[in-house]
Amino acid sequence: MKLLDVSIFPVALALIVVGIHQTMVRGIGFSYSLFMFALGLLFWFQLRRNKAREISESQAKKTISRCLSSSILSKERIS
């Protein structure tokens, strides 16, 4: 994970905590923007995590297919 990925999630959680506090002190009208910004950060974090997972899975599949094809070629050369 990159530094940005690691920092997005704690910032979103901190905004949720601050939003809860502001809701109890001032009301939901003052904390609504905090909750929406935190929600946006959580969606962004999930999007980045899913993209990183897809990239790593595609690289693993390429590696496996290369290994399998090289083993098949080496068996054909032996025969």
C-alpha positions, 0 to 999 in steps of 0.5 A, spaced: 500 500 500 502 506 498 502 512 503 496 515 500 492 509 501 494 508 508 492 515 510 486 516 507 482 511 511 484 514 518 483 521 515 476 519 514 475 515 520 477 522 524 472 526 520 467 521 522 469 522 529 469 529 529 462 529 525 459 525 531 462 530 536 459 536 532 452 533 531 452 532 539 454 539 540 451 543 534 446 539 530 446 535 524 446 541 520 453 543 522 456 536 521 453 534 514 459 536 510 464 532 515 460 526 514 459 527 506 467 528 506 468 522 510 464 518 505 467 520 499 474 519 502 471 512 504 469 511 497 475 513 494 479 508 499 475 502 496 476 504 489 484 505 490 484 498 494 480 494 489 484 497 483 490 495 486 487 488 488 485 487 480 492 489 478 496 484 483 491 479 481 492 480 473 500 480 474 499 473 478 495 470 472 500 473 467 506 470 472 502 463 472 501 463 465 508 464 463 510 459 468 505 454 465 507 455 458 515 455 459 514 448 463 509 445 457 515 448 452 520 445 456 516 438 456 516 438 449 523 440 448 525 434 452 520 429 448 
